[in-house]
Each structure stands twice: as C-alpha cells, then as structure tokens.
C-alpha cells in the first residue's frame, strides 16, 4: 500500500482481554475472542503494518530510528493491553508470538497478582503476577504503568494523582529491574494538568482513547488509541485505521 498523506502515522490499538467470554460478565465488550484476535493479527500483517513499541515511537520522534537504532518501518502499528490480565500470558501471548507481533501491557502496580478490584460490579479475574511480568520483556513485550490503583487521574487532587503516577513507576521498576517509561491513563481520563504530572514523574509516552491515529507531531503524553472490542470486525478495524490523521498536533 502507498504511504498515507502527511508521512508516517502511528495507529495504536487498545485491547483488554483476549479470551472466550465467560458467563456472568457485565462488560463483554472488553473481550476479543482468540480466533478473532488471530484473524486481526494476520490482517494487520497483510495490510502492510509492522509492529513497533511505544519506546520505538519515542526514539523515532527524537532521531528517526527504533529504540535499538534499527530502521523505523514506513507503516508502524503498536498493540497495547490494559490492566494486565493473566489471560494475556495464557492466551494472547502465544498468538502474538506465532504472528510475530510485539505489544505493551499496562499494569496496575498495586494489584499485581490480584484481581480487577477497581471494577467492583464486574466479574473478578486474575491479573499477571510478578513472575509472569518479569518473563515478558525478554519475549519482546513491554510493561508500562496503569497507575497504582486505577483511579481517574483528572478527577482526583493533583497530589494524589502525582502519587499514583510516581508510586506505580517506582514499584514496576523495582519489580522488573528496568526503566518503565510508558503509561496508560485509567478510564482514558486525563487533562493538561495530568499530562504535566506524568512528564514530571518520568514518563516518556502515555496513551488514552479518542479513536484516532497519531500524526508525527502528536504530543507523546497524549497519544490516541483505537479500541478493539468483541464486536470489531476486520472491515471495521480497517476503516478505523484508514481515518484521516487530525491536523492539530496537540
């Protein structure tokens, strides 16, 4: 396919759980069935997209290459998974490896090895534990912060938001023994103040929703994502990816 007008763009897809939908779930839209996920990965490759990480995008913005210095692909795409469910390692990861795709998992550091306690009205499901998280980076999977307790940062006092951001990064870095520089805003809730707090806490890139594709000038602390859910078809996914990039950078 020809390159899009305006140069390199970065679509970022947002997933939560790749798994069969169990009984009693209140929000089935947070699931993507494994067979459908495998189809999506195959389609992305067939459409000419190549996997990149958010660290690669930061490096590209700074010096025009991936984080490791290798050439940046002309049609990049990043996969992200929110909350850090144990099903990522059991179900999504084997499919990613088979298809040759990388991803970033955003983890609620105060719930490592626990459950999705922030969703009190939802079925409780296990989250990745410390050992499972440590096993991800050697497999090419990034681990980022989803704050410490999954609170909406723009709706709480600035001091509490700053503590959520700093504590999560510190805890994950201690667990992994490596820098953690990426963030996903819980509930996609953010603001200019929250982005400033994220920068002060040491994050180099942060993602939210909004259903758009990122242009090269889009602020790194407010990157757009396209949500993929239970009802996303291949045609629907392709239509989202082909949307024009917003002209405004911030």
N, C-alpha and C positions, 0 to 999 in steps of 0.2 A: 504494500500500500504506500501511496505517497505520504510524505510528512505533512502534518497539519499546518495550516497557515499560522504564522506567528512563531514558528520554531518549535523546540522541544516542549512538550507539556507533560505533566505528571498526574495521571489518574491514580487515586488511592482507593482501594476497595475496603469496606468495613464489614467484617463478619463478627459474629459472637460464637455460635456453636455449630459445628459440623457434626451432625448425628441424626439418628432417627428421632422423631418427635414422640416422647413418652406420654402416657396418659396423665391427665391432670394438670397439664401445662396451661398457664393463663396467657402467655405471650408466645405463641408458636412462631410468630414472625422472626424471632431471634434464632431460629434454626435454619440450616440448609442441609438437606439430605445428602449423604455421602455420594450417591450416584450422580446427583445434580452438581455437586461440587467438582467431581472428576470431569464432568462434561464442561464445566466452566473453565477449568484449567486448560483442557485441551483446546477449547475455543480461543482463549486468550493467546495461546501459542500460535494457533492457526491464523489469527488476525495480525500476527507480527509483533506482539508485545513481548518484552523481555523483563524478567524480574529484577528489581532494584530494592535496596533498603532505604529507609529514611536517612541513614548516615551517608549513603551514596548521593542522595539528592543534596544534602548539605555540602558535601565535597564538590559536587558538580557546580553548585552556585558559587563556590569560592574559587575553584581552579579548573573547572571544566572536565574533571575525571571522576571515576568512582572513588570511594574511600580508600581503596587499596592502590590507587593510581592507574588502574586499567581503564580502557576507553568506556565512556558512558554511552549506552545504547540510544539510537535515534527514537525508539518508541518504548520508553520505560513504563513500568507499572509496579506499584507497591501493594502488597496484600497485608492487611492488619486484622488482628483478632482482639477484641476487647474482653476484659475480665479474667482471662487465664483459666478457663475451664479445663479440667483433667481430660476431657474428651479431645482437646487439641492434640495431646500426645498420642492418645489411643486411636483416633480416627482421622483427623485432618493431616497430621504429620506424615504418615505413610503415603497418603495421596499426594502431598506436596513433593515428597522425595521422588516418588515414581514419575511425576511430571516435570521434575527439575525446577521447581519453584521455591523461592525463599519467602519469608514472612516475618512480621514483628508481632509479638504477643504483649499486650499491655496488662500489667499485673497490679492488683490491689494489694499493696505490700502488707497491710495489716491483716489480711485474710489468707496468706499463703498456707496451703494445706487445709484450709477451711471450706466454707461454702459461700454462696452469694447472699450473705446476710443482709445486704443493702436492699435486696428485693424481698421484702417481708411477705408480700402477697403471692410470691412465686414459688414454685417447686424448688427446694434446695438441692443443689447439685455440687459435687466435689470440685475443688479447684486444684491446680497444679501445686505439688508440694515442693520443698526446697531442692530435693534431689532431682526431680523432674525438670525444674527450671535450670539448674546447673548443666543439665545434659543438652539443653537447646542450642546455646551459642556454637559449640563445636560442630553442630549439624547445619550451621548457616542460618539459624533462626535468631532474630534479635529479641531482646527483652527490654521493654520500656515500662514506664510508670503509668498507672491509672489512679494515682494518688494513694493515700494510706487507707482511707475508709470509704472511698467512692461518694464523697459529698459534692453537691453542685457549687463550684468554687465562686461563681459570681453572686451567689445568694447568701454567702456567709461572710462574717467580718474579715477584713483583709489579713489580720494577724493569724486567724485560723486557717485561711486559705494558704498563706505562706508556709505555715507549719505542715499542712497536708503535703505540699509540694516538696519541701526540703526533707521531711522525715521519710517519705516514700523513696526518694532518690538515695538517701543515705542507707536505708535498710536494704534496698536492692543491690547497691554496690557492695555492701558487706557480704550479702548472700552470694553474689556472683564473682566477687573478686575482680571486677572490671567496671569501667565507667558506664553509667546509664545517662543517656543524653536525650532520650525521646519520651514524649508524654502524650497521652490521650485524655482530653477533658471529660470527666464523668458526665453523663447525660448530655454531652456536647455543649455543656454550659460554660461559657467563657465571656470575657469582656476585655477591653483595652487594659484595664487595671490588672486582670488576671494574667494576661499575656506579659505584662511587665514583671509581675511576680514570678512567672515561670522563667523568664530570662534571668532574673536575679538569682533564682535557685539553681541555675546552671544548665538548663535545658537548651539544646540547640535547635530542636524542632518539636512542634506539637500539632496534633490533629484534632479535628472536630467533624461535624456533619456538613450540612448545607447542600449536598448533592451536586457539586460542581467539580470540574477538572482544574488543576492548578497550572497557571502560567509560570514562566521562569521568575517573574518579579513578585509572585505572591509571597506575603510575609511567612517566614519559616515557623513562626509561633502561632499561626492560624491557618494551617493547611486544610483544604477541603477534602472530604471523602464522599464516596458513593456507597450507599448502604445496599448490601446484598441480603435478601431475606428468603423466606420459604417460598414466596410466590414469584421470585425473579426468574424470568425466562431468559434464554440466550438472546432472543430478539430484544428484550427489554434491557439486558445488560449492554448489548452493543449500542442501543440507542442512547443510553446514559454516557457511554464512552465517547460518542460522537458529538455530544453537545458542545457548542462553541465555548471557548475559554472566556471568562469575563475580562473586559478591557481594563478594569481598575485593578491595581496591584495589591491594595491593602484591604 
